[in-house]
Amino acid sequence: MQTLANWNGGGPGPWILLFPLIWAAVVVGVVTVLRRAGRHGRGGPWRAPTDPRPTGDSPLAVLGRRFASGEIDEHEYWRRLSVLDEQFGRIGKGGGPA
């Protein structure tokens, strides 16, 4: 009776080629996992990305709050809103407040 380890009585047979393929797949898998973890930063892919914006309120939120509380009137609100629109680009799709 022939076994896998004794193919034609002259050695291990073609099954010996399977083991290097398995090791190659393991190495490729480990390299892939490490590269993906490196792309997501220091903490790995399971860590949430940090927000690059500074903490605090946006200029639009501050402007809206000041208008709502009565610190500035409607004319001053629209004037400052147009300055923010020029500085930061379009605020909403139509160019008005979002």
N, C-alpha and C positions, 0 to 999 in steps of 0.2 A: 504494500500500500504506500502511495506517495503522500508526503506531507508538504506543507508550505515551506518548511525549513530545509527540506531535502528534495529539491526538484531535480528530476532525472539523475539523482544520485551524484550530482556534481556541483553542489553549492546551494546558496540560499534561493536562487531563482529570481524571477522578475519582481517579486514582492519587495525586494530590497530597495527598489526605486521609490516605493511609496513613502518611506520614512524621511528622506530628504525633502520631499514635497510637503509633508506635514510640517516639518521644521521651518521651511520657507514661509508657509502660510502663517505660522505662529509669529515669526519675526515681522512679516509685513503687517499683521494685525497690531502688534505692539507699537511699531513705528507709527502707524496711522493714529492710534489712540493718543500717543504722546504729541504728535504734531497738532492734532485738533485741540488738545488741552493747552498747548502753548499759544495757539491763536487766540484763545479766549482770555488771555491774561494770566496773572499770577495764580489765581485760585482754581483754575481748571474750568471745564465746561459747566460744572454744576453751580458755580457761583454766579450770582446775578451781576450784570454789568453795572458799573457805577455811572451816575448821571454826570456828564461833563459840565452842566450848567451850574452856576453858583447857587447856593441856597438863598432863599428869600423870595420876595414877590417880584413879578415881572413889572416893567415900567407901565404897561397897560393896566395891570391890576391896581397899581398904586394910583394912577390917574383916575380910573373909574371909581375907586374908593373915595378919593378926595372930592370928586364931583358929587357923588352920592351923599357925602356928609355935609356938603354945602361950603367947603373951603374955597372952591373955585366956581365961577359961574359957567353958563353954557358956552359963551363966547371963548373964554379962556380954555375950556375943555377941548373944543374943536381946534383951537389954535395949537395947543400942545399935541393933540392927536395927529395933526398934519405934520408937525416936526418929527414925531416918532415914526410916522409913515415914510418920510423922506430918509430918515437915518437908518431904519431897519428894513425898509422895503414894504411891500404891500402887506397890510394887516389881515385882510380877509380876501375872499375871491373877488369881490366887487370893489375893493379899495377902501371900503368903510370899515367900521369896527366889527370885529368878529363876534 
